[in-house]
Amino acid sequence: MGDGTRMAIFQRLANGPMAVNELAGMLPVSRPAVSQHLRVLKEAGLVTDSKAGTRRMYQLDPAGVARLRAHFDQIWEKALGAFQSSVESTVILPKKGERHDKDNRGSRRTKKHPGSRTH
């Protein structure tokens, strides 16, 4: 998916099945180049093909797309989890009997609660 032409083919196939000639007519590459990209996508399990008369039609493989989505979901969950852990580890909690108020510049000041005692 890292190749721009391959991504363009993938995106066009998201609209429905297409023949190599149709795809090649929409892209600034040759028909053999489109066929080569389709072969890579097929080997990756993202595209299937079938015969329709004299033409071979290509379409996205829903199972392959689901695996790709699950892969990216896992990466995002891991990244967001790491971000959350990072944020939580930098939060400064107030000491007992103190609270944090933001002043108008966004910095924090520690104030004593009324009635709290210090020794």
C-alpha contacts under 8 A as a table, 3 or more apart, distances in Angstrom:
res1	aa1	res2	aa2	distance
1	M	4	G	7.51
1	M	6	R	6.06
1	M	7	M	5.49
2	G	6	R	7.55
2	G	7	M	7.20
3	D	6	R	5.22
3	D	7	M	6.17
4	G	7	M	5.08
4	G	8	A	6.18
5	T	8	A	4.99
5	T	9	I	6.25
5	T	27	L	7.74
5	T	37	H	7.78
6	R	9	I	5.12
6	R	10	F	6.19
6	R	37	H	5.73
6	R	38	L	7.68
6	R	41	L	7.76
7	M	10	F	4.97
7	M	11	Q	6.11
8	A	11	Q	5.09
8	A	12	R	6.17
9	I	12	R	5.15
9	I	13	L	6.16
9	I	23	L	6.98
9	I	34	V	7.91
9	I	37	H	7.98
9	I	38	L	7.84
10	F	13	L	5.20
10	F	14	A	6.41
10	F	60	L	7.42
11	Q	14	A	5.11
11	Q	15	N	7.34
12	R	15	N	5.66
12	R	16	G	7.47
12	R	23	L	7.77
13	L	16	G	5.17
13	L	17	P	5.85
13	L	18	M	6.61
13	L	58	Y	7.43
13	L	59	Q	5.61
13	L	60	L	6.06
14	A	17	P	7.99
14	A	59	Q	7.59
14	A	60	L	6.49
16	G	59	Q	6.28
16	G	60	L	7.79
17	P	57	M	6.00
17	P	58	Y	5.30
17	P	59	Q	4.40
17	P	60	L	7.57
18	M	22	E	6.25
18	M	23	L	6.71
18	M	57	M	5.30
18	M	58	Y	5.40
18	M	59	Q	6.65
19	A	22	E	5.31
19	A	23	L	6.43
19	A	55	R	6.65
19	A	56	R	5.89
19	A	57	M	4.59
19	A	58	Y	6.05
20	V	23	L	5.15
20	V	24	A	6.02
20	V	31	R	6.64
20	V	34	V	6.65
20	V	35	S	6.55
20	V	56	R	7.43
20	V	57	M	7.35
20	V	58	Y	7.63
21	N	24	A	5.04
21	N	25	G	6.11
21	N	31	R	6.46
22	E	25	G	5.20
22	E	26	M	6.68
23	L	26	M	5.30
23	L	27	L	6.49
23	L	34	V	7.18
24	A	27	L	5.24
24	A	28	P	7.38
24	A	29	V	6.45
24	A	30	S	6.13
24	A	31	R	5.19
24	A	34	V	6.14
25	G	28	P	7.82
29	V	33	A	6.18
29	V	34	V	6.88
30	S	33	A	5.15
30	S	34	V	6.39
31	R	34	V	5.07
31	R	35	S	6.21
32	P	35	S	4.97
32	P	36	Q	6.18
33	A	36	Q	5.04
33	A	37	H	6.32
34	V	37	H	5.12
34	V	38	L	6.12
35	S	38	L	5.01
35	S	39	R	6.14
36	Q	39	R	5.08
36	Q	40	V	6.46
37	H	40	V	5.12
37	H	41	L	6.27
38	L	41	L	5.00
38	L	42	K	5.98
38	L	47	V	7.33
38	L	58	Y	7.99
39	R	42	K	4.99
39	R	43	E	6.09
40	V	43	E	5.10
40	V	44	A	6.20
41	L	44	A	5.04
41	L	45	G	6.40
41	L	46	L	5.38
41	L	47	V	5.60
42	K	45	G	5.07
42	K	46	L	5.68
42	K	47	V	4.58
42	K	48	T	5.97
43	E	46	L	7.62
44	A	47	V	7.75
44	A	64	G	7.88
45	G	48	T	7.51
45	G	61	D	6.91
45	G	64	G	5.16
46	L	60	L	5.79
46	L	61	D	5.16
46	L	62	P	7.64
46	L	63	A	7.79
46	L	64	G	4.61
46	L	65	V	5.87
47	V	58	Y	6.59
47	V	59	Q	5.54
47	V	60	L	4.39
47	V	61	D	4.84
47	V	64	G	7.49
48	T	58	Y	5.72
48	T	59	Q	5.57
48	T	60	L	6.21
48	T	61	D	5.66
49	D	56	R	6.44
49	D	57	M	5.41
49	D	58	Y	4.37
49	D	59	Q	6.35
50	S	56	R	5.55
50	S	57	M	5.33
50	S	58	Y	6.68
51	K	54	T	6.99
51	K	55	R	5.90
51	K	56	R	4.50
51	K	57	M	6.09
52	A	55	R	5.26
52	A	56	R	5.86
52	A	57	M	6.48
53	G	56	R	7.84
60	L	64	G	7.80
60	L	65	V	7.25
61	D	64	G	5.25
61	D	65	V	6.21
62	P	65	V	5.07
62	P	66	A	6.05
63	A	66	A	5.03
63	A	67	R	6.30
64	G	67	R	5.08
64	G	68	L	6.24
65	V	68	L	4.98
65	V	69	R	6.09
66	A	69	R	5.05
66	A	70	A	6.09
67	R	70	A	5.05
67	R	71	H	6.17
68	L	71	H	5.07
68	L	72	F	6.40
69	R	72	F	5.16
69	R	73	D	5.99
70	A	73	D	4.96
70	A	74	Q	6.09
71	H	74	Q	5.22
71	H	75	I	6.43
72	F	75	I	5.00
72	F	76	W	6.15
73	D	76	W	5.13
73	D	77	E	6.05
74	Q	77	E	5.12
74	Q	78	K	6.17
75	I	78	K	5.21
75	I	79	A	6.17
76	W	79	A	5.02
76	W	80	L	5.92
77	E	80	L	5.19
77	E	81	G	5.91
78	K	81	G	5.07
78	K	82	A	6.18
79	A	82	A	5.15
79	A	83	F	6.19
80	L	83	F	4.93
80	L	84	Q	6.06
81	G	84	Q	5.06
81	G	85	S	6.15
82	A	85	S	5.08
82	A	86	S	6.12
83	F	86	S	5.05
83	F	87	V	6.20
84	Q	87	V	5.14
84	Q	88	E	6.06
85	S	88	E	5.11
85	S	89	S	6.06
86	S	89	S	5.24
86	S	90	T	6.53
87	V	90	T	5.35
87	V	91	V	6.51
88	E	91	V	5.42
94	P	97	G	7.92
94	P	98	E	5.63
94	P	99	R	5.42
94	P	100	H	6.34
94	P	110	T	7.85
95	K	98	E	5.39
95	K	99	R	7.41
97	G	112	K	6.55
97	G	113	H	5.97
97	G	116	S	5.82
98	E	110	T	6.59
98	E	111	K	5.89
98	E	112	K	4.92
98	E	113	H	5.75
99	R	110	T	6.01
99	R	111	K	5.81
99	R	112	K	6.70
99	R	113	H	6.92
100	H	108	R	6.11
100	H	109	R	5.79
100	H	110	T	4.98
100	H	111	K	6.47
101	D	108	R	5.73
101	D	109	R	5.69
101	D	110	T	6.68
101	D	111	K	7.31
102	K	105	R	7.56
102	K	106	G	5.40
102	K	107	S	5.60
102	K	108	R	4.72
102	K	109	R	6.45
103	D	106	G	5.53
103	D	107	S	5.97
103	D	108	R	6.48
103	D	109	R	7.21
104	N	107	S	7.71
112	K	116	S	6.71
113	H	116	S	5.63
